[in-house]
Amino acid sequence: MKTRRIYASPNLAAAQAALAAARDTGIERDALSLIARSDIEMDAVPDDLREAHTDMVPAALRGAAGGGAVGLVAGLIAVAVPPLGITLAGAGLMAAVGALVGSWSSALVGATVPDPVRRQFEEAIEAGRILLVVDADEEALARAEQAVIRAGAHPLPYEAATAVS
């Protein structure tokens, strides 16, 4: 499993130097992204390095789990009531429909919520700092940490497992 760590740079040049230092230690480009104030991102950050602005994907996954569970419980209750005539296959179908509806509705809500990194470091982003997000396994993060710090970025108090990266 990958772990996400965040580093702050005072400006775009320092962020690009930190990004290059991480790449030099073997971190893949798709495991790196930058978060900045919207005007900086639009002008200076390449599209492939922009971090997602919303909590949509994690919200969709949570919705699929919750909707599937609710659909399964409803289906099993319907199976227990003989006059309804629902079979176990029907209960499975209800679970699948619940997962789809839960995923869809949660994704819609999640699309309006900023991602957790943006929420936690909103003040630093608005102050003009550029955040470097590194998603890698512990071994690769250990190799990259010192190089990123030498390049001018400093670690922020954030470390989280990333299931979707």
Secondary structure, 3 states (H helix, E strand, C coil): CEEEEEEEECCHHHHHHHHHHHHHCCCCHHHEEEECCHHHHHHHCCHHHECCCECHHHHHHHHHHHHHHHHHHHHHHHHHCHHHCCCHHHHHHHHHHHHHHHHHHHHHHHCCCECHHHHHCHHHHHCCCEEEEEEECHHHHHHHHHHHHHCCCEEEEEEEEECCC
